[in-house]
Amino acid sequence: GFVDACPLLGLPAPDAQAVRRTVGGTLEEIYIASVGPLPDRDTFARFREAYHDSIDPVSCEMTRFFPETRAALSKMKDMGLTLCIVTNKQARFAREPLEKAGLLKYFDRIVGRDEMPAPKPDPRGILRLAGEISLSPRQIVFCGDSLFDARAAQNAGIPFAAVLTGQTTREEFLPYRPF
């Protein structure tokens, strides 16, 4: 994906680990953290196109779920919880793998970057979703595996539960007071 798109535009391939640390951010944020300052608008548009050309065909195929996922989601639904996803990716990149794995039925709503006024850590996507499903911020726990998620929860004024299966460490989450 990202690492593959850089050489197509004559950019040095960034360190794959550096790119992994930016998962959850926007393409612009990943670019800045991995490559450096954004290029001019036309060059970045070509980069975005090259990135999507490389990742779109395989994105759903690359998604894997832990063996415990189905049981955990089923238990949460049995408890009466409303489960939603807010992602900086287009919604279809979350929806399609869930559907393929038979897990989509556990989610009440998926909101992607294509439906949010601004990407996380901007809280408006979360808060708008809360309004759509008639929940106050006090009724929500936002779970996530990136600092973008932690900052989004903080910006929305809602509790945050850190998920440690991603690239972000426990220590990095501590300033956000996760539980």
Summary of the structure (lengths in Angstrom):
residues: 179
radius of gyration: 16.9
end to end distance: 32.6
largest distance: 52.0
contacts: 496
relative contact order: 0.11
helix: 52%
strand: 7%
